[in-house]
């Protein structure tokens, strides 16, 4: 069956993925409307269920509040608008007139449908884009607006897409909330009647919400049931709106930007929204997550086929006291543990001896590095590791040479205070000169000092977001800032093909499909407490794969929580993503160093399962007893089981854990103990975890198929 098919007589378009279908129809008025999103259909079946929209029930109801592909703020539409426009004469709205279509093949195995429309009375053109991959059930949608007239107009809201759900008896929404160091806390609750808004107005994706959602009928579980989900590829402010109408219909719309910000369109100017990708699955939340993970690895992250190295970061060991001698000593200890990537964190540049000065002056500190970074990079490379460095290109301390030379380079509003957060102001990356400056010193840093890896941080949200002297600057900067950020990353990667980058924003403040398309991994949270990380990583991995989820082993008592847990527990939690170490190795005992080296070696033997395998959440963090996850290799030749238990409750049942995804009838050997299990028993009856008695018990179990 073709990826994209069309019935001209019925006006129906059908998008076909390996297991699902998405159908839409251009009706007699020229308006694009939703037909179906769910299990696979033939074109004839899609035509059969397509029907013209019903008439308004009364003079108060208007047209159906859900059901259009991009509801415009016009006529008798009263639901949340996806498209709001103000024309040159002050008239608002958009009336749909079809202007053609195109089916493209942007890459082998990928097809893209473009439906072109123009307003019936004004020179505004709108193109709806639908992109389908032959190997994925994820459908990518975005919108292009074009001013074809001679006068300026304003786009008040331009969502990427609106997604309509089938009529269901009940609706439940899943999303994440949080804050700094407590990101991605999973919420799963009934979708209320009315409108539910998830948003960031901070200029970055934010710690407080993330631009994805899932909706299910209310009875879906981890391994069964239908899920409709969507995720936005945008790293600035954003808004998703889910709606449930009084007559129990539901859908959601989403895109970049937040309320009150316009997008001015000059004559001939175009505006392209970010991708808002959608997915239907019929195998529970687990299958939804695994499908998103595969999509991100195959179609988003640039080098997902690579195995990510074990990392060491110097922050907790040295703080601001960064110099060549101490870093070389740490690097030697890290290499002995089997670390493959050594990263120098904040404090290596300018007058940066605390967070009040020096940010923006990106030259190595002459006191700490009198010969520059070269000698340290050479030592790290000689030890067999890659060399990484921390940067924060988007912010500046007022106490810096950069700010003294260019006070106009920051976001600001004349006559108002410049509010500092973490003693920083935000550089206006929307300006061409600021973006060129950032790219210039970054590409020189990487090229001149043998840098293999950048930890790219961003430690505050926007404030006083003005751009004096630029026409419409306070509106344009929100979008242009992000596109310039993407441009810098793209140019760096083109200059340095072997460079790898971690996205960070004070922890997990900028994680989304947009930034992941230009980086290799994401810093999940500044909270490295192993117990807290279980819940944080549980929420993170609902959409984003372990392949991009950075997780560190740090010292105890933990700096944030004061909690102390065994080294093995900390390692086992961090092994569920990209393993890193951030403790002060100079204070670790010989026994701890020896244990750590063994655990690093174990991780290297199973990381292909974590980074490339399918994730099964066997028991979530809310369940009584241990939290258990499993990773299964493609083809089911291997599996990894990780289990963590804070402390048993006396009298609580110790039930076996049923594994998933193994080859029925096969036998699997425990690597290390050589004990052999039948897959039928492991999946049908379960595995006794054998966790030790007492608090903070954990286990990592590697299974290999023997026949």
C-alpha positions as CSV (number, residue, x, y, z in Angstrom):
1,X,0.0,0.0,0.0
2,X,1.4,3.5,-0.9
3,X,2.3,5.8,2.0
4,X,0.1,8.5,0.6
5,X,-3.1,7.9,-1.5
6,X,-5.9,10.0,-2.8
7,X,-9.5,9.8,-3.8
8,X,-10.2,12.9,-6.0
9,X,-13.9,12.3,-6.2
10,X,-14.3,12.1,-2.4
11,X,-11.6,14.6,-1.6
12,X,-10.0,12.1,0.8
13,X,-6.3,11.7,1.5
14,X,-5.0,8.7,3.3
15,X,-1.6,8.4,5.0
16,X,-0.5,4.9,5.7
17,X,2.2,3.8,8.2
18,X,3.2,0.2,9.0
19,X,0.4,-0.3,11.5
20,X,-1.8,2.8,11.4
21,X,-3.7,5.2,9.1
22,X,-4.5,8.9,9.1
23,X,-7.2,10.2,6.8
24,X,-8.5,13.7,6.0
25,X,-10.9,15.2,3.6
26,X,-11.2,18.6,1.8
27,X,-14.9,19.3,1.9
28,X,-17.2,21.1,-0.5
29,X,-16.3,24.5,1.2
30,X,-12.6,23.8,0.6
31,X,-11.9,23.3,4.3
32,X,-9.5,20.5,5.3
33,X,-11.2,18.3,7.9
34,X,-10.3,15.2,9.9
35,X,-11.6,11.7,8.9
36,X,-9.8,9.1,10.9
37,X,-6.7,8.4,13.0
38,X,-6.1,4.8,14.2
39,X,-5.8,1.3,12.9
40,X,-5.0,0.7,9.2
41,X,-7.6,1.5,6.6
42,X,-7.8,1.0,2.9
43,X,-8.5,4.1,0.8
44,X,-12.0,2.7,0.1
45,X,-12.6,2.3,3.8
46,X,-11.5,5.8,4.5
47,X,-13.8,7.1,1.9
48,X,-16.6,5.1,3.3
49,X,-16.3,6.7,6.8
50,X,-15.7,10.2,5.6
51,X,-18.8,12.4,5.9
52,X,-19.5,16.1,5.5
53,X,-19.4,18.1,8.8
54,X,-22.8,18.4,10.5
55,X,-24.8,21.6,10.6
56,X,-24.8,23.6,13.8
57,X,-27.1,22.3,16.4
58,X,-28.3,25.8,17.3
59,X,-27.4,29.4,16.9
60,X,-25.1,29.1,19.9
61,X,-23.1,26.0,19.0
62,X,-21.3,27.0,15.9
63,X,-19.3,24.5,13.8
64,X,-17.9,21.4,15.6
65,X,-15.2,22.6,18.0
66,X,-12.9,19.7,16.9
67,X,-12.5,18.1,13.5
68,X,-10.7,20.6,11.3
69,X,-7.0,20.0,10.4
70,X,-6.1,23.6,11.5
71,X,-9.1,25.4,13.0
72,X,-9.0,29.1,12.1
73,X,-10.3,32.0,14.1
74,X,-13.0,32.8,11.7
75,X,-16.8,32.6,11.1
76,X,-18.6,30.5,13.7
77,X,-15.7,28.6,15.1
78,X,-15.6,28.8,18.9
79,X,-13.0,26.2,19.9
80,X,-9.3,26.8,20.6
81,X,-8.0,28.4,17.3
82,X,-4.9,26.9,15.7
83,X,-4.6,29.8,13.2
84,X,-5.2,33.5,14.1
85,X,-4.4,36.2,11.6
86,X,-4.9,40.0,11.4
87,X,-4.8,41.3,7.8
88,X,-3.5,44.8,6.9
89,X,-7.0,46.3,7.1
90,X,-7.6,44.9,10.6
91,X,-9.8,42.0,9.4
92,X,-9.1,38.7,11.2
93,X,-9.4,35.1,10.2
94,X,-8.7,32.8,7.3
95,X,-11.2,31.2,4.9
96,X,-10.0,28.1,3.1
97,X,-9.7,28.0,-0.7
98,X,-7.8,25.0,-2.1
99,X,-4.8,26.0,-4.4
100,X,-3.3,22.6,-5.3
101,X,-1.3,19.8,-3.8
102,X,2.0,18.1,-4.1
103,X,3.4,14.7,-3.0
104,X,7.2,14.7,-2.5
105,X,9.8,12.1,-1.7
106,X,12.3,14.1,0.4
107,X,14.3,10.9,1.2
108,X,14.1,7.2,0.3
109,X,11.3,5.6,2.3
110,X,9.7,9.0,3.2
111,X,6.8,10.8,1.5
112,X,5.4,14.3,2.2
113,X,2.0,15.6,1.3
114,X,1.6,19.3,0.8
115,X,-1.9,20.7,0.7
116,X,-1.9,24.3,-0.6
117,X,-4.6,26.9,0.3
118,X,-5.2,30.6,0.0
119,X,-7.5,32.9,1.7
120,X,-10.7,33.7,-0.3
121,X,-10.3,37.4,0.2
122,X,-6.8,38.2,1.3
123,X,-3.3,37.4,-0.1
124,X,-2.3,34.9,2.6
125,X,-1.3,31.4,1.6
126,X,-1.2,28.4,3.9
127,X,0.4,25.1,3.2
128,X,-0.3,22.0,5.4
129,X,2.5,19.5,5.4
130,X,2.2,15.8,6.3
131,X,5.3,13.6,6.3
132,X,5.2,9.8,6.5
133,X,8.1,7.3,7.0
134,X,7.8,3.7,5.7
135,X,9.4,2.4,8.9
136,X,7.6,4.4,11.5
137,X,4.0,5.0,12.7
138,X,4.9,8.6,13.7
139,X,3.4,11.2,11.3
140,X,5.1,14.6,11.1
141,X,3.0,17.7,10.5
142,X,3.8,21.3,10.1
143,X,2.4,24.5,8.5
144,X,3.9,27.2,6.2
145,X,2.3,30.6,6.0
146,X,3.2,33.0,3.2
147,X,2.3,36.7,2.7
148,X,1.6,36.9,-1.0
149,X,0.4,40.5,-0.9
150,X,1.9,44.0,-0.8
151,X,1.0,44.8,2.8
152,X,2.3,43.6,6.1
153,X,0.1,41.3,8.1
154,X,0.3,39.7,11.6
155,X,0.0,36.1,12.6
156,X,-1.4,36.1,16.1
157,X,-1.2,32.3,16.5
158,X,0.1,29.6,14.1
159,X,0.0,26.1,15.5
160,X,1.8,23.4,13.7
161,X,-1.2,21.0,13.6
162,X,-4.5,20.1,15.2
163,X,-5.1,16.4,16.0
164,X,-8.7,15.0,16.3
165,X,-9.4,12.0,18.4
166,X,-12.2,9.4,17.8
167,X,-15.2,9.6,20.0
168,X,-14.5,7.7,23.2
169,X,-16.6,7.1,26.3
170,X,-13.8,8.6,28.4
171,X,-10.5,10.4,27.9
172,X,-7.4,10.4,30.0
173,X,-4.4,12.7,29.5
174,X,-0.8,11.9,30.3
175,X,1.9,14.6,30.5
176,X,4.7,15.7,32.8
177,X,5.2,18.6,35.2
178,X,8.1,19.6,37.4
179,X,10.6,22.2,38.4
180,X,14.3,22.6,38.6
181,X,15.8,19.4,39.9
182,X,12.4,17.7,39.9
183,X,11.6,17.5,36.2
184,X,9.4,15.1,34.2
185,X,7.0,14.0,37.0
186,X,4.5,11.9,35.2
187,X,0.8,12.9,35.6
188,X,-2.0,10.7,34.3
189,X,-5.5,12.0,35.0
190,X,-9.0,12.3,33.4
191,X,-9.1,14.9,30.7
192,X,-11.6,17.5,32.0
193,X,-14.3,19.1,30.0
194,X,-13.2,22.4,28.6
195,X,-9.6,23.3,27.6
196,X,-6.4,22.1,29.2
197,X,-3.3,24.2,28.4
198,X,0.3,23.0,28.7
199,X,2.8,25.7,28.0
200,X,6.1,27.4,28.5
201,X,6.4,31.2,28.4
202,X,10.1,31.1,29.4
203,X,11.8,31.2,26.1
204,X,13.1,27.6,26.6
205,X,11.3,24.3,26.7
206,X,11.3,24.5,30.5
207,X,11.6,22.3,33.6
208,X,7.9,22.8,34.4
209,X,6.3,21.1,31.5
210,X,7.4,19.4,28.3
211,X,5.8,19.7,24.8
212,X,4.2,16.3,24.5
213,X,1.0,14.6,25.6
214,X,-0.8,11.3,25.4
215,X,-4.5,10.6,25.5
216,X,-6.1,7.2,26.1
217,X,-9.7,5.9,26.8
218,X,-9.0,5.7,30.5
219,X,-8.4,2.0,30.7
220,X,-5.1,1.7,28.9
221,X,-2.3,0.0,30.8
222,X,1.4,-0.5,30.2
223,X,1.0,-3.4,27.8
224,X,-2.5,-3.0,26.5
225,X,-4.9,-0.4,25.1
226,X,-4.9,2.5,22.7
227,X,-2.9,5.6,23.0
228,X,-2.9,8.8,20.8
229,X,0.2,11.0,21.4
230,X,2.0,13.9,20.0
231,X,5.3,15.8,20.6
232,X,6.5,19.2,19.4
233,X,9.9,19.8,17.9
234,X,10.6,23.2,19.4
235,X,13.1,24.6,21.9
236,X,11.5,27.9,22.8
237,X,8.2,28.9,24.3
238,X,5.3,26.7,23.2
239,X,1.7,25.9,23.9
240,X,-0.4,22.7,23.6
241,X,-4.2,22.9,24.1
242,X,-6.3,19.7,24.7
243,X,-10.1,20.2,24.4
244,X,-13.0,18.0,25.5
245,X,-16.3,19.4,24.4
246,X,-19.7,19.2,26.2
247,X,-20.8,16.5,23.6
248,X,-17.7,14.5,24.5
249,X,-15.5,15.0,21.5
250,X,-11.8,15.6,22.0
251,X,-8.6,16.7,20.3
252,X,-5.5,18.8,20.7
253,X,-3.6,21.5,18.9
254,X,-0.1,22.7,19.5
255,X,2.8,24.8,18.2
256,X,5.6,27.2,19.1
257,X,5.1,30.5,20.9
258,X,2.8,31.7,23.6
259,X,-0.1,34.1,23.9
260,X,0.5,37.8,23.3
261,X,3.4,37.3,20.8
262,X,2.8,38.1,17.2
263,X,4.6,36.9,14.1
264,X,4.8,39.8,11.6
265,X,4.8,38.8,8.0
266,X,6.2,41.4,5.5
267,X,5.3,41.1,1.8
268,X,6.8,37.9,0.4
269,X,7.8,36.6,3.8
270,X,7.2,33.0,5.0
271,X,6.8,31.5,8.4
272,X,7.3,27.8,9.0
273,X,6.1,26.2,12.2
274,X,8.0,23.5,14.0
275,X,7.0,19.8,13.5
276,X,4.2,18.6,15.7
277,X,4.5,14.8,15.3
278,X,1.7,12.4,16.2
279,X,1.4,8.7,16.9
280,X,-1.3,6.1,17.4
281,X,-0.5,2.8,19.0
282,X,-2.6,-0.1,20.3
283,X,-0.2,-1.8,22.7
284,X,-0.4,0.3,25.8
285,X,1.8,3.0,27.1
286,X,4.8,0.7,26.7
287,X,4.4,0.3,23.0
288,X,3.8,4.1,22.6
289,X,7.1,4.8,24.3
290,X,9.0,2.2,22.4
291,X,7.6,3.5,19.1
292,X,8.6,7.1,20.0
293,X,12.1,5.8,21.1
294,X,12.6,4.1,17.7
295,X,11.5,7.2,15.8
296,X,13.8,9.5,17.8
297,X,16.7,7.1,17.2
298,X,16.0,6.6,13.5
299,X,14.7,10.0,12.4
300,X,15.8,12.7,15.0
301,X,19.1,12.2,16.8
302,X,22.0,12.6,14.4
303,X,24.3,9.7,15.4
304,X,22.0,7.3,17.3
305,X,23.7,4.3,15.8
306,X,26.8,5.1,17.9
307,X,27.3,3.7,21.3
308,X,27.7,6.6,23.7
309,X,30.9,6.7,25.8
310,X,31.0,6.5,29.6
311,X,31.5,10.0,30.8
312,X,33.2,11.7,33.7
313,X,32.4,15.3,34.6
314,X,34.5,17.3,37.0
315,X,32.0,19.7,38.6
316,X,31.4,18.0,41.9
317,X,35.1,17.2,42.4
318,X,36.4,20.7,41.8
319,X,33.6,23.3,41.7
320,X,35.1,26.6,40.7
321,X,38.6,25.5,41.6
322,X,39.6,24.5,38.1
323,X,43.2,24.2,36.9
324,X,45.3,22.1,34.7
325,X,47.1,20.2,37.5
326,X,44.0,19.0,39.3
327,X,42.1,18.2,36.1
328,X,45.0,16.0,34.9
329,X,45.0,14.1,38.2
330,X,41.2,13.6,37.9
331,X,41.6,12.5,34.3
332,X,44.1,9.8,35.3
333,X,41.7,8.4,38.0
334,X,38.8,8.5,35.6
335,X,40.8,6.6,32.9
336,X,41.6,3.9,35.5
337,X,37.8,3.4,36.0
338,X,37.3,2.8,32.2
339,X,35.9,6.3,31.5
340,X,35.9,7.1,27.8
341,X,35.0,10.8,27.8
342,X,36.4,13.4,30.2
343,X,34.5,16.7,30.6
344,X,35.7,19.9,32.3
345,X,32.8,21.7,33.7
346,X,32.3,25.4,34.6
347,X,35.2,27.5,35.8
348,X,37.9,27.0,33.2
349,X,37.6,30.5,31.5
350,X,38.2,34.2,32.1
351,X,37.6,35.4,35.7
352,X,35.2,32.6,36.4
353,X,35.9,31.7,40.0
354,X,32.2,31.9,41.1
355,X,28.9,32.5,39.3
356,X,29.0,36.3,39.6
357,X,31.7,37.1,37.0
358,X,33.4,36.0,33.8
359,X,30.5,34.4,32.0
360,X,30.9,35.5,28.4
361,X,34.7,35.7,28.3
362,X,35.5,32.5,26.6
363,X,39.3,32.2,26.8
364,X,41.1,29.8,29.1
365,X,41.9,31.3,32.5
366,X,45.6,32.3,32.4
367,X,46.0,31.3,36.1
368,X,44.5,27.9,35.8
369,X,45.6,27.1,32.2
370,X,48.7,29.2,31.5
371,X,49.3,27.3,28.2
372,X,45.7,27.1,27.3
373,X,43.6,24.0,27.2
374,X,45.9,22.2,24.8
375,X,48.1,20.4,27.4
376,X,45.0,19.1,29.3
377,X,43.4,18.0,26.0
378,X,46.6,16.2,25.0
379,X,46.8,14.4,28.4
380,X,43.1,13.3,28.2
381,X,43.6,12.0,24.6
382,X,46.8,10.2,25.6
383,X,44.9,8.5,28.4
384,X,42.6,7.0,25.7
385,X,39.6,9.3,26.4
386,X,37.8,12.0,24.5
387,X,38.0,15.6,25.7
388,X,34.9,17.6,26.5
389,X,34.2,21.1,27.8
390,X,31.3,22.9,29.4
391,X,29.9,26.1,27.7
392,X,27.0,28.5,28.3
393,X,27.0,30.6,25.1
394,X,23.6,32.2,25.5
395,X,24.1,34.1,28.8
396,X,26.5,36.6,30.3
397,X,27.5,38.0,33.7
398,X,27.2,41.8,33.9
399,X,30.7,41.6,35.5
400,X,32.4,40.5,32.3
401,X,34.5,42.0,29.6
402,X,31.8,41.0,27.0
403,X,29.0,42.8,28.8
404,X,31.1,45.9,29.4
405,X,31.9,46.0,25.7
406,X,28.3,45.2,24.5
407,X,25.6,46.0,27.0
408,X,23.2,46.3,24.1
409,X,23.6,42.6,23.3
410,X,21.3,41.3,26.0
411,X,17.5,41.0,26.0
412,X,16.3,44.3,27.6
413,X,13.6,46.9,27.6
414,X,14.7,50.6,27.7
415,X,13.8,52.3,31.0
416,X,13.3,49.0,32.8
417,X,15.5,47.0,35.1
418,X,17.6,44.2,33.7
419,X,16.6,41.4,36.1
420,X,19.5,39.0,36.8
421,X,18.9,35.3,37.5
422,X,21.9,33.3,38.7
423,X,23.7,36.6,38.3
424,X,23.1,36.3,34.5
425,X,21.4,38.1,31.7
426,X,20.3,36.5,28.4
427,X,22.2,37.4,25.3
428,X,19.9,38.3,22.4
429,X,20.8,35.4,20.1
430,X,18.1,36.7,17.7
431,X,20.6,39.3,16.6
432,X,22.8,38.3,13.7
433,X,25.9,39.8,15.3
434,X,25.4,38.0,18.6
435,X,24.8,34.7,16.8
436,X,27.9,35.2,14.6
437,X,30.0,36.0,17.6
438,X,28.8,32.8,19.5
439,X,29.4,30.6,16.5
440,X,32.9,32.2,15.9
441,X,34.3,31.6,19.3
442,X,32.7,28.1,19.6
443,X,34.1,26.8,16.3
444,X,37.6,28.2,17.3
445,X,37.4,26.6,20.7
446,X,36.6,23.2,19.2
447,X,39.1,23.5,16.4
448,X,42.0,25.0,18.4
449,X,41.8,22.8,21.5
450,X,40.9,19.4,20.2
451,X,37.5,19.4,21.8
452,X,35.4,16.3,21.1
453,X,32.3,17.1,23.2
454,X,30.4,20.2,24.3
455,X,28.1,20.3,27.3
456,X,25.9,23.2,26.2
457,X,24.2,24.8,29.2
458,X,21.6,27.5,29.5
459,X,21.0,28.5,33.1
460,X,18.1,30.9,33.1
461,X,14.8,31.8,31.5
462,X,14.1,34.9,29.5
463,X,13.3,38.2,31.2
464,X,12.6,41.7,29.9
465,X,12.5,40.2,26.4
466,X,13.0,43.3,24.3
467,X,15.0,44.1,21.2
468,X,15.3,47.9,21.1
469,X,15.9,49.4,17.6
470,X,14.6,46.4,15.7
471,X,11.1,46.8,14.1
472,X,8.8,44.3,15.8
473,X,11.8,43.1,17.7
474,X,9.9,42.1,20.9
475,X,7.8,39.8,18.8
476,X,10.3,38.5,16.3
477,X,13.0,37.6,18.9
478,X,11.1,34.6,20.4
479,X,11.2,32.7,17.1
480,X,14.5,34.0,15.7
481,X,16.4,33.3,18.9
482,X,15.6,29.6,18.5
483,X,16.3,29.4,14.8
484,X,19.6,31.1,15.4
485,X,20.4,28.6,18.2
486,X,19.6,25.8,15.7
487,X,21.8,27.5,13.1
488,X,24.8,27.7,15.4
489,X,24.5,24.1,16.3
490,X,24.1,23.1,12.6
491,X,27.2,25.2,11.6
492,X,29.3,23.7,14.4
493,X,28.4,20.2,13.4
494,X,29.2,20.9,9.8
495,X,32.6,22.4,10.7
496,X,33.4,19.5,13.1
497,X,31.7,16.3,12.0
498,X,33.2,14.3,15.0
499,X,31.9,16.8,17.6
500,X,29.2,15.5,19.9
501,X,27.0,17.8,22.0
502,X,24.9,17.4,25.1
503,X,21.8,19.7,25.5
504,X,21.5,21.1,29.0
505,X,19.5,24.0,30.5
506,X,20.1,23.9,34.3
507,X,19.3,20.2,34.0
508,X,16.3,19.1,31.9
509,X,15.1,22.6,31.0
510,X,15.5,22.2,27.2
511,X,14.6,18.6,26.1
512,X,12.5,18.3,23.0
513,X,12.6,16.9,19.5
514,X,13.9,20.1,18.1
515,X,17.1,20.3,20.2
516,X,17.6,16.5,19.9
517,X,17.8,16.8,16.1
518,X,21.0,18.9,16.6
519,X,22.5,17.3,19.7
520,X,23.4,13.8,20.8
521,X,22.1,13.5,24.3
522,X,20.3,15.5,27.0
523,X,21.2,16.3,30.6
524,X,18.1,14.9,32.4
525,X,18.3,16.8,35.6
526,X,20.7,18.6,38.0
527,X,19.3,16.2,40.6
528,X,21.5,13.2,40.6
529,X,20.0,11.6,43.8
530,X,19.4,8.0,42.7
531,X,16.0,7.7,44.4
532,X,14.7,10.9,42.9
533,X,16.2,10.0,39.5
534,X,14.0,6.9,39.2
535,X,10.9,9.0,39.0
536,X,12.5,11.7,36.9
537,X,13.8,9.1,34.4
538,X,10.5,7.3,34.3
539,X,8.8,10.5,33.1
540,X,11.6,11.4,30.7
541,X,11.5,8.0,29.0
542,X,7.7,8.2,28.2
543,X,8.7,9.8,24.9
544,X,12.5,10.3,24.9
545,X,14.7,7.2,24.6
546,X,17.4,6.1,27.1
547,X,19.8,6.6,24.2
548,X,19.7,10.4,24.9
549,X,19.1,10.3,28.7
550,X,22.3,11.3,30.6
551,X,22.6,9.8,34.1
552,X,25.4,10.2,36.6
553,X,26.8,8.5,39.6
554,X,27.7,11.2,42.2
555,X,28.8,11.4,45.8
556,X,26.8,10.8,48.9
557,X,25.3,12.4,50.9
558,X,23.7,13.8,47.8
559,X,24.2,17.6,47.5
560,X,20.4,18.2,47.1
561,X,18.7,15.6,49.3
562,X,21.3,14.7,51.8
563,X,20.5,11.0,51.1
564,X,23.1,8.3,51.1
565,X,22.7,5.2,49.1
566,X,25.1,2.4,48.2
567,X,27.4,2.9,45.2
568,X,26.0,-0.1,43.4
569,X,22.4,1.3,43.7
570,X,23.6,4.6,42.2
571,X,25.3,2.8,39.4
572,X,22.3,0.6,38.6
573,X,20.0,3.6,38.4
574,X,22.5,5.5,36.1
575,X,22.9,2.4,33.9
576,X,19.3,2.8,32.8
577,X,20.4,5.7,30.5
578,X,23.8,7.0,29.4
579,X,26.2,6.2,32.3
580,X,28.3,9.0,33.6
581,X,30.3,9.6,36.8
582,X,30.4,13.0,38.6
583,X,31.8,12.3,42.0
584,X,35.1,13.5,43.5
585,X,37.3,10.5,42.6
586,X,40.1,11.9,44.8
587,X,38.0,11.0,47.9
588,X,36.9,7.5,46.8
589,X,38.4,4.6,48.6
590,X,40.3,1.9,46.8
591,X,37.3,-0.5,47.4
592,X,34.9,2.1,45.8
593,X,37.2,2.6,42.9
594,X,37.5,-1.1,42.3
595,X,33.7,-1.6,42.6
596,X,33.1,1.3,40.2
597,X,35.6,-0.1,37.6
598,X,33.7,-3.4,37.7
599,X,30.4,-1.7,37.3
600,X,31.7,0.4,34.4
601,X,32.9,-2.7,32.7
602,X,29.5,-4.4,33.2
603,X,27.7,-1.4,31.7
604,X,30.0,-1.4,28.6
605,X,28.9,-5.0,28.1
606,X,25.2,-4.2,28.1
607,X,25.0,-0.6,27.0
608,X,24.0,-1.6,23.5
609,X,20.8,-3.0,25.1
610,X,20.1,0.2,27.0
611,X,20.9,2.5,24.1
612,X,19.4,0.5,21.2
613,X,17.0,-2.0,22.7
614,X,13.3,-1.8,23.5
615,X,12.4,-0.6,26.9
616,X,9.7,-2.4,28.9
617,X,8.6,-0.9,32.2
618,X,7.8,-4.0,34.2
619,X,7.0,-2.2,37.5
620,X,6.7,1.5,37.8
621,X,8.0,3.7,40.6
622,X,4.4,4.1,42.0
623,X,4.0,0.4,42.6
624,X,4.7,-1.3,45.9
625,X,8.0,-3.1,45.9
626,X,10.9,-2.7,43.5
627,X,10.9,-0.6,40.3
628,X,11.9,-2.9,37.4
629,X,12.8,-2.1,33.8
630,X,13.9,-4.4,31.0
631,X,15.7,-3.7,27.8
632,X,15.5,-6.2,24.9
633,X,17.7,-6.4,21.9
634,X,16.2,-6.4,18.4
635,X,15.7,-10.0,17.6
636,X,15.4,-10.8,21.4
637,X,18.9,-12.4,21.6
638,X,19.7,-10.5,24.8
639,X,18.0,-8.7,27.6
640,X,18.9,-6.6,30.6
641,X,16.8,-6.3,33.7
642,X,17.4,-3.5,36.2
643,X,15.6,-3.5,39.6
644,X,15.8,-1.0,42.4
645,X,14.1,-1.2,45.8
646,X,14.3,1.6,48.4
647,X,13.2,-0.6,51.3
648,X,10.8,-3.5,51.7
649,X,7.6,-3.3,53.8
650,X,7.2,-6.2,56.2
651,X,4.5,-8.4,54.9
652,X,4.5,-7.1,51.4
653,X,4.3,-9.8,48.8
654,X,7.5,-10.6,46.9
655,X,6.0,-11.5,43.6
656,X,8.0,-12.6,40.6
657,X,8.4,-10.2,37.7
658,X,7.1,-11.3,34.3
659,X,9.6,-10.4,31.6
660,X,8.6,-9.2,28.1
661,X,9.7,-9.5,24.5
662,X,11.7,-12.7,24.7
663,X,11.7,-15.5,22.1
664,X,8.9,-17.9,23.1
665,X,10.3,-21.4,23.6
666,X,13.9,-20.2,23.9
667,X,16.2,-20.5,26.8
668,X,18.2,-17.7,28.3
669,X,21.4,-17.8,30.4
670,X,22.2,-15.4,33.2
671,X,25.6,-13.9,32.3
672,X,27.8,-14.3,35.3
673,X,25.9,-17.0,37.2
674,X,25.3,-19.3,34.1
675,X,21.9,-20.1,35.4
676,X,19.5,-21.0,32.5
677,X,15.8,-20.0,32.3
678,X,13.0,-20.9,29.9
679,X,11.5,-17.9,28.2
680,X,8.1,-19.4,28.6
681,X,8.6,-19.4,32.4
682,X,10.1,-15.9,32.5
683,X,7.3,-14.3,30.5
684,X,4.4,-16.5,31.8
685,X,5.3,-17.0,35.4
686,X,8.0,-14.5,36.2
687,X,11.5,-14.1,37.5
688,X,12.5,-14.1,41.2
689,X,14.6,-10.9,41.5
690,X,16.6,-12.2,44.4
691,X,17.1,-8.7,45.9
692,X,19.0,-8.5,49.1
693,X,17.2,-7.8,52.4
694,X,17.3,-4.3,53.7
695,X,17.3,-0.8,52.2
696,X,18.6,0.2,48.8
697,X,18.7,-3.2,47.2
698,X,19.3,-3.3,43.5
699,X,20.2,-5.8,40.8
700,X,21.4,-5.8,37.1
701,X,20.7,-9.0,35.3
702,X,22.1,-9.7,31.8
703,X,20.4,-12.5,29.9
704,X,21.6,-14.1,26.7
705,X,19.6,-16.5,24.5
706,X,21.3,-19.9,24.3
707,X,18.9,-21.6,21.9
